[in-house]
Each structure stands twice: as C-alpha cells, then as structure tokens.
Amino acid sequence: MIEDVNENLWPDPETRPSFITGVISHGVTLKGPFDIKHTGPAATSLGPVPRDEGLDQTLAPSTAFLLDTLPRAPRLNCQTFEFRDILQRQLEKLAVNAFSNPLTALADSTVEYLFSIPEVCSALMREISSVILALPELQGLDKMVINYSKWDALELSDDSDIEVHPNVDKKSFIRAKQAQIHQERDHRRHQIKTLKYERIINDGLTTRIDSLLTALKSHKAKLAEGGNEDQLVFQAMMESMMGQKENAPPPPPEGVHEHIKDKPTYPQMMASMVDIVKKEIDASNSTDSRYDQFIAGLHKEKGRVEDLQKQLLAKLAELEKEDKRHITSDDIKEGFSYSAVKKEDQKKPTPAASTSKAETVELLNAPKRPEATRTDTADSGADADIEEGTAVDDDSVEASALAKKFATIKAGDWYTCLQFLMAHSEILAESETDGLLVEAFNAELDGKPKHARQCVHAGLLLQYCRQLGGRQGVELFFKRIQTRDHQAAKMFSDDVDQTYHRIKTRAAEIQKERKDNPEPEGVEQIQLHAVDPGTEIRIAVPPASPTATDPQEREIETMARGIFETFPPGLQRALETGRLDEINKVLAKMSVEEAEEVVEKLGEGGMLSVEQGVIDATTEEGQRTFEEIERSRRMPGERVEEVDPETGDPA
C-alpha cells in the first residue's frame, strides 16, 4: 500500500513524508446477534517505515515526536519497535486472521472450536507460513525466529514476575494458556476414548471374519459335488451372521463418533468387505478357483484389521503415557474412609426342630386335561428351558395391525415392501416375525393357504432385514434381492417354501388328530406330591463347589452337581427356588419318559427327600395329633403290617 501511495502522491523520494506503521490487537466475542463483548484490552505497536535505500534514514522531527509521545499515553497502551519487529507483528496478525476469519465465517463457529482441532490448526499454519515466507517483501531480510519456549514452560499463576509479550495483558495470557491446556487434555482423553471404542469394534469385526472363514472352509467339500461357488459364499455369509447374537456394535461413549448419524452395523461392514474382496478377485488374473481366492482375500482383509489394531494400540499407549505425565484433580483419589455405627444386638434365631430324612420319593401320575388351545404343538422337554412367567405360547403371540397390513402386500412387489418398511421400521422386531408365523399357522388351520403363505413371506422378509442390521439392513436386503441372478433371491424363496411346507404339514397332522380324537381324554404327566399328609418333599441343590471336608462326601457332592448341570436351564432355575410347584410346572412341559428320567436323576443326586412334618403342639389340632401318637405309638399315616409270629411273614 505504501508503494502505491508513493507512486501516485509523492513520486519524488526527496519530498516524501516519513511513514509510521503499526498493528492493533484486542479481543472481542459475539455472544449473540448484535451482542458483542470486549474480552481483552487493546495493545498498539508502532514503528517507522524506512526510506528508500540511499536516502537519509533520520526521522523527521514530527515523526520522532509522535513515536516518543504516543507510548506515554496510558490509555493507548502503545509501544514502539524497529521496523523489522513491527513487520514481524504484522505478519503474525495476518497469519492469525487468515486462519480464523474465513473458517469462523464459513463454518459459523467460534475461534475456540477451531483450536479444539489441533491437526487442522497445524496444517493451516504450515501452509500460511509457506505463503508468507514467499512474499517478495521478505526476500533479503534475515530470518525472523521467535523463541516461545519460556512461554511453554509458564507456571499458571498471578505472580508479578511472569514475563509475557509486552503487548499482551498478563491475566488474559494466563487464562488463554489455561484454556489451551484444558483443550489439549480434553482432546487427548477424547482420542483415548475413541481409540478404545474403535478397538472394541475391530475385535467384533475380527470375530465375524473368523466365523465367515470357518463357514467357508466347512462348505469347501461341497465344491467337489458341483456346488456353485458364489452360492456357497452367500450361504456361508448368512450362516456366520445368524450365529452372532448382536448385529450392531456397542453404543459409543459420550462424545465419540457423534458426527456419524447412521453408524454401520457388523453385517454392513462384512458386506462391504466381501464386495471389496470380490472386486479384487474380478480384477486379478489368478488361475486359482474363485472360492480359494475369496478365502485368501478374507485372510488379507483380516490382516489389515489386525495391523490397524496394532497401530491403534501403539497410539493408545502413547496417549495414555502422555496423560499420566500430567497431574490433575482427576488423579486425586480417596485414600481410605472410616466410619463406625453402633448397632443394636440382634436376637439370635431360635433353631428349628430337627427332622429325619426318608429315602423314597412318592410320585403321583395324575392325567391332566389340557386347556383349550388353538395350536398345541409343544411336546418336547426343550420347553423346560423357558422360564415360567416369561414363556410365550402361540395364542399370546400376535402380530400388530401394521405387520398384518404388511403381510397383505403381494409377494414380489419389492418396491411397495421397501416403501412400507422405510415408513414403519418398528415392525422389524422379532415379535412381529413370530406373530406373522403364528398367523400363518392359524390361517392354514382355517383353510386359508394363500393368506398363510403371504404371512410366511412377510415374516421371513422382516427376519432377513433384521439380521442384516435392522433399518440399515432393509436397503441392503432389497438391493440384493432385486439384483439379477443373485443367490439372495433363490435362498429367500427356498426358505419361504420350506417354512410354509413345515407349517402346512404340521397343520394337516393337527387337523387329522382333531378328526380322529375330537375330545381327548387328557395328557399324562409326571408330578411330584407327598402321599402321606405328615410328610413333605424337600429340595436340596448341590453347591457349585464341594463344601464337605470328607473326601467321600466331596465326591458325592461333585457327582450330584454334575447331574444338576445336565438339567435344562428352566429346570435348574425351578430347583433353585426350592418350590415344588415350580418344579411341577417344568415337569408338566415334558413327556412322561423325559420327566421320569429327570425324577430318577434327582433321586440319584440326592436333590429330593421326603421329611416328616413338624407337629405344633401349641394348637388344638397339634395337641390331638400328639395324643394320638402317644396312644398308638406311631406317626400319622404310618402303616403297621401284621406278621405271623411263627414264620415272621406278613399276615
């Protein structure tokens, strides 16, 4: 700018005035629309502009007067410098403005947010420095190097001996330095949380890659039988996905990956990886079979994930080491805590009367007429795995109105199905699939095969989308199901046919049973009851680890625990309650043969015993029972067999 002024206004160097240049720095922040707050006092730096080379550099009297007088005014907070120093301050301000002003305007953010991304700050400042150093005005000048090391080692206090830049307010500088330390600490801890979370995701991905490799190797023998390679790959993918409990990674910690709205699920990650491997196979000129190349490609992708895990671990160790170098208030832990509370003496419980154990268990096989149900197909002891109270029978499972409406869409109308699911993703729940399959079963019983098949088609479609990642898996499913010659369409169609065939077969069997036996007499069950009124059946669950000191008793406890652990989980839970009615509920779900085997094992393990009841002689009924025992010399319900005095045989 000075060059333009000289050229247009004062072309004669001899008559040119002396120029003073400077830079003003101050702090302001925008609190809201038309609400600007002044956050830091202004500082003015001034210095003379040198005249052309060869001319007298002595300052004019007026210029010298200004440079001497202005710093004397306290309100101006002014200081004078040589031209080289003032130029350096101007370039520093230019660099800061070039960094902050465009980004805050474009991103509608604060400068504080920009400094929370140190990688971006460093990259931009390096670029700005390269541009400034290439300016023609700086060519020929000595390098301007500033040593900021003393400010890096600054102790953050209000002591008066702190040295800061003369144009910077000390308290403002301290607050800025504190803010910088806090930002660096928060950024470092955010990186640590992010790296730990990413390692968890990669561990889950590695597990799924191993599962897919295992499935692929198990199907390799089918290639010799003429199996289609792409079909076997797709079948292995579906098997590996269905074997996983969770499709979505665990939720990220607070503040981690918040910028990612639709976080990918494991099936989506695996599908993307499979597509990459297939593209590499298509581009390669290998003579190996596509199946072997696919397995090799998966091993390569697994190696990449493992290498990434190593890099994340190294970076994590570096950040944690740096974090431990700094002592913060978060590191202050409570050493110990002691408190004393005087408690009242508790009365010791009165010991219960001792009881004697018998060696027999009484069984009562009472036929029980089943409740009227529409679809009664449970005939396996596997139902003992279902906890009583949470078991769901066919009548209690019902599809929602939305799911039933979805089942009315014609099979093969993929566009309508996709639009419906995108608008009503809540029907992707597992209960809706179960409800539609029950609806299909009941429709088949009622002689509505077309509606039954529609319900099977809709229910399995919901199941496939859910297993592929829920809402995100919907688009993936429809993309593959509509791809020409894709194995997904054949696999889905076969699954629908097989499921409907099983429902149709079972419904026909039930209809035949109803026709042959319209009024069934009942279902025989095994139930545990004490025959004698004075006895009761006690349940004793073997401890998880032997508690006896005698070796033989420890061996017996170990054997009993082994028997206990062979029982279904539902029966184990019932035994742990110690309630006979809970055990009978589980036995009622088993066939007679299974229940008899269970009762036999309970006896072998000593988990059931018959004990005499305790008579309360303080009641009127107990007093009469006690008098009867004294008179007859035997317990209630005890039978006395008469014997021949000569032979000793029963009379």
VENGINOR-V57143 format. One record per residue. N is the residue number from 1. RES is the residue in one letter. SS is DSSP state (alpha for helix, beta for strand, coil for the rest). Layout:
BEGIN
n-><N,N>
res-><RES,RES>
ss-><SS,SS>
END
This chain:
BEGIN
n-><1,2,3,4,5,6,7,8,9,10,11,12,13,14,15,16,17,18,19,20,21,22,23,24,25,26,27,28,29,30,31,32,33,34,35,36,37,38,39,40,41,42,43,44,45,46,47,48,49,50,51,52,53,54,55,56,57,58,59,60,61,62,63,64,65,66,67,68,69,70,71,72,73,74,75,76,77,78,79,80,81,82,83,84,85,86,87,88,89,90,91,92,93,94,95,96,97,98,99,100,101,102,103,104,105,106,107,108,109,110,111,112,113,114,115,116,117,118,119,120,121,122,123,124,125,126,127,128,129,130,131,132,133,134,135,136,137,138,139,140,141,142,143,144,145,146,147,148,149,150,151,152,153,154,155,156,157,158,159,160,161,162,163,164,165,166,167,168,169,170,171,172,173,174,175,176,177,178,179,180,181,182,183,184,185,186,187,188,189,190,191,192,193,194,195,196,197,198,199,200,201,202,203,204,205,206,207,208,209,210,211,212,213,214,215,216,217,218,219,220,221,222,223,224,225,226,227,228,229,230,231,232,233,234,235,236,237,238,239,240,241,242,243,244,245,246,247,248,249,250,251,252,253,254,255,256,257,258,259,260,261,262,263,264,265,266,267,268,269,270,271,272,273,274,275,276,277,278,279,280,281,282,283,284,285,286,287,288,289,290,291,292,293,294,295,296,297,298,299,300,301,302,303,304,305,306,307,308,309,310,311,312,313,314,315,316,317,318,319,320,321,322,323,324,325,326,327,328,329,330,331,332,333,334,335,336,337,338,339,340,341,342,343,344,345,346,347,348,349,350,351,352,353,354,355,356,357,358,359,360,361,362,363,364,365,366,367,368,369,370,371,372,373,374,375,376,377,378,379,380,381,382,383,384,385,386,387,388,389,390,391,392,393,394,395,396,397,398,399,400,401,402,403,404,405,406,407,408,409,410,411,412,413,414,415,416,417,418,419,420,421,422,423,424,425,426,427,428,429,430,431,432,433,434,435,436,437,438,439,440,441,442,443,444,445,446,447,448,449,450,451,452,453,454,455,456,457,458,459,460,461,462,463,464,465,466,467,468,469,470,471,472,473,474,475,476,477,478,479,480,481,482,483,484,485,486,487,488,489,490,491,492,493,494,495,496,497,498,499,500,501,502,503,504,505,506,507,508,509,510,511,512,513,514,515,516,517,518,519,520,521,522,523,524,525,526,527,528,529,530,531,532,533,534,535,536,537,538,539,540,541,542,543,544,545,546,547,548,549,550,551,552,553,554,555,556,557,558,559,560,561,562,563,564,565,566,567,568,569,570,571,572,573,574,575,576,577,578,579,580,581,582,583,584,585,586,587,588,589,590,591,592,593,594,595,596,597,598,599,600,601,602,603,604,605,606,607,608,609,610,611,612,613,614,615,616,617,618,619,620,621,622,623,624,625,626,627,628,629,630,631,632,633,634,635,636,637,638,639,640,641,642,643,644,645,646,647,648,649,650,651>
res-><M,I,E,D,V,N,E,N,L,W,P,D,P,E,T,R,P,S,F,I,T,G,V,I,S,H,G,V,T,L,K,G,P,F,D,I,K,H,T,G,P,A,A,T,S,L,G,P,V,P,R,D,E,G,L,D,Q,T,L,A,P,S,T,A,F,L,L,D,T,L,P,R,A,P,R,L,N,C,Q,T,F,E,F,R,D,I,L,Q,R,Q,L,E,K,L,A,V,N,A,F,S,N,P,L,T,A,L,A,D,S,T,V,E,Y,L,F,S,I,P,E,V,C,S,A,L,M,R,E,I,S,S,V,I,L,A,L,P,E,L,Q,G,L,D,K,M,V,I,N,Y,S,K,W,D,A,L,E,L,S,D,D,S,D,I,E,V,H,P,N,V,D,K,K,S,F,I,R,A,K,Q,A,Q,I,H,Q,E,R,D,H,R,R,H,Q,I,K,T,L,K,Y,E,R,I,I,N,D,G,L,T,T,R,I,D,S,L,L,T,A,L,K,S,H,K,A,K,L,A,E,G,G,N,E,D,Q,L,V,F,Q,A,M,M,E,S,M,M,G,Q,K,E,N,A,P,P,P,P,P,E,G,V,H,E,H,I,K,D,K,P,T,Y,P,Q,M,M,A,S,M,V,D,I,V,K,K,E,I,D,A,S,N,S,T,D,S,R,Y,D,Q,F,I,A,G,L,H,K,E,K,G,R,V,E,D,L,Q,K,Q,L,L,A,K,L,A,E,L,E,K,E,D,K,R,H,I,T,S,D,D,I,K,E,G,F,S,Y,S,A,V,K,K,E,D,Q,K,K,P,T,P,A,A,S,T,S,K,A,E,T,V,E,L,L,N,A,P,K,R,P,E,A,T,R,T,D,T,A,D,S,G,A,D,A,D,I,E,E,G,T,A,V,D,D,D,S,V,E,A,S,A,L,A,K,K,F,A,T,I,K,A,G,D,W,Y,T,C,L,Q,F,L,M,A,H,S,E,I,L,A,E,S,E,T,D,G,L,L,V,E,A,F,N,A,E,L,D,G,K,P,K,H,A,R,Q,C,V,H,A,G,L,L,L,Q,Y,C,R,Q,L,G,G,R,Q,G,V,E,L,F,F,K,R,I,Q,T,R,D,H,Q,A,A,K,M,F,S,D,D,V,D,Q,T,Y,H,R,I,K,T,R,A,A,E,I,Q,K,E,R,K,D,N,P,E,P,E,G,V,E,Q,I,Q,L,H,A,V,D,P,G,T,E,I,R,I,A,V,P,P,A,S,P,T,A,T,D,P,Q,E,R,E,I,E,T,M,A,R,G,I,F,E,T,F,P,P,G,L,Q,R,A,L,E,T,G,R,L,D,E,I,N,K,V,L,A,K,M,S,V,E,E,A,E,E,V,V,E,K,L,G,E,G,G,M,L,S,V,E,Q,G,V,I,D,A,T,T,E,E,G,Q,R,T,F,E,E,I,E,R,S,R,R,M,P,G,E,R,V,E,E,V,D,P,E,T,G,D,P,A>
ss-><coil,alpha,alpha,alpha,alpha,alpha,alpha,alpha,coil,coil,coil,coil,alpha,alpha,alpha,coil,coil,coil,coil,beta,beta,beta,beta,beta,beta,beta,beta,beta,beta,beta,beta,beta,coil,coil,beta,beta,beta,beta,beta,beta,beta,beta,beta,beta,beta,beta,beta,beta,coil,coil,coil,coil,coil,coil,coil,coil,coil,coil,coil,coil,alpha,alpha,alpha,alpha,alpha,alpha,alpha,alpha,alpha,alpha,alpha,alpha,coil,alpha,alpha,alpha,coil,beta,beta,beta,coil,coil,alpha,alpha,alpha,alpha,alpha,alpha,alpha,alpha,alpha,alpha,alpha,alpha,alpha,alpha,alpha,alpha,alpha,alpha,alpha,alpha,alpha,alpha,alpha,alpha,alpha,coil,coil,coil,alpha,alpha,alpha,alpha,alpha,coil,coil,alpha,alpha,alpha,alpha,alpha,alpha,alpha,alpha,alpha,alpha,alpha,alpha,alpha,alpha,alpha,alpha,coil,coil,alpha,alpha,alpha,coil,coil,coil,coil,coil,coil,coil,coil,coil,coil,alpha,alpha,alpha,alpha,coil,coil,coil,coil,coil,coil,coil,coil,coil,coil,coil,coil,coil,coil,coil,coil,coil,alpha,alpha,alpha,alpha,alpha,alpha,alpha,alpha,alpha,alpha,alpha,alpha,alpha,alpha,alpha,alpha,alpha,alpha,alpha,alpha,alpha,alpha,alpha,alpha,alpha,alpha,alpha,alpha,alpha,alpha,alpha,alpha,alpha,alpha,alpha,alpha,alpha,alpha,alpha,alpha,alpha,alpha,alpha,alpha,alpha,alpha,alpha,alpha,alpha,coil,alpha,alpha,alpha,alpha,coil,coil,coil,coil,coil,alpha,alpha,alpha,alpha,alpha,alpha,alpha,alpha,alpha,alpha,alpha,alpha,alpha,alpha,coil,coil,coil,coil,coil,coil,coil,coil,coil,coil,coil,coil,coil,coil,coil,coil,coil,coil,coil,coil,coil,coil,coil,alpha,alpha,alpha,alpha,alpha,alpha,alpha,alpha,alpha,alpha,alpha,alpha,alpha,alpha,alpha,alpha,alpha,alpha,coil,coil,coil,coil,coil,coil,alpha,alpha,alpha,alpha,alpha,alpha,alpha,alpha,alpha,alpha,alpha,alpha,alpha,alpha,alpha,alpha,alpha,alpha,alpha,alpha,alpha,alpha,alpha,alpha,alpha,alpha,alpha,alpha,alpha,alpha,alpha,alpha,alpha,alpha,alpha,alpha,coil,coil,coil,alpha,alpha,alpha,coil,coil,coil,coil,coil,coil,coil,coil,coil,coil,coil,coil,coil,coil,coil,coil,coil,coil,coil,coil,coil,coil,coil,coil,coil,beta,coil,coil,coil,coil,coil,beta,beta,coil,coil,coil,beta,coil,coil,coil,coil,coil,coil,coil,coil,coil,coil,coil,coil,alpha,alpha,alpha,alpha,alpha,coil,coil,coil,coil,coil,coil,coil,coil,coil,coil,coil,coil,coil,coil,coil,alpha,alpha,alpha,alpha,alpha,alpha,alpha,coil,coil,coil,coil,coil,coil,alpha,alpha,alpha,alpha,alpha,alpha,alpha,alpha,alpha,alpha,coil,alpha,alpha,alpha,alpha,coil,alpha,alpha,alpha,alpha,alpha,alpha,alpha,alpha,alpha,alpha,alpha,alpha,alpha,alpha,alpha,alpha,coil,coil,coil,alpha,alpha,alpha,alpha,alpha,alpha,alpha,alpha,alpha,alpha,alpha,alpha,alpha,alpha,alpha,alpha,alpha,alpha,alpha,coil,coil,coil,alpha,alpha,alpha,alpha,alpha,alpha,alpha,alpha,alpha,alpha,alpha,coil,coil,coil,coil,coil,alpha,alpha,alpha,alpha,alpha,alpha,alpha,alpha,alpha,alpha,alpha,alpha,alpha,alpha,alpha,alpha,alpha,alpha,alpha,alpha,alpha,alpha,alpha,alpha,alpha,alpha,alpha,alpha,alpha,alpha,coil,coil,coil,coil,coil,coil,beta,coil,coil,coil,beta,beta,coil,coil,coil,coil,coil,coil,beta,beta,beta,beta,beta,coil,coil,coil,coil,coil,coil,coil,coil,coil,coil,coil,alpha,alpha,alpha,alpha,alpha,alpha,alpha,alpha,alpha,alpha,alpha,alpha,alpha,alpha,alpha,coil,coil,coil,alpha,alpha,alpha,alpha,alpha,alpha,alpha,alpha,alpha,coil,coil,alpha,alpha,alpha,alpha,alpha,alpha,alpha,alpha,alpha,coil,coil,coil,alpha,alpha,alpha,alpha,alpha,alpha,alpha,alpha,alpha,alpha,alpha,alpha,alpha,coil,coil,coil,beta,beta,beta,beta,beta,coil,coil,coil,coil,coil,coil,coil,alpha,alpha,alpha,alpha,alpha,alpha,alpha,alpha,alpha,alpha,alpha,alpha,alpha,coil,coil,coil,coil,coil,coil,coil,coil,coil,coil,beta,coil,coil,coil,coil,coil,coil,beta,coil>
END
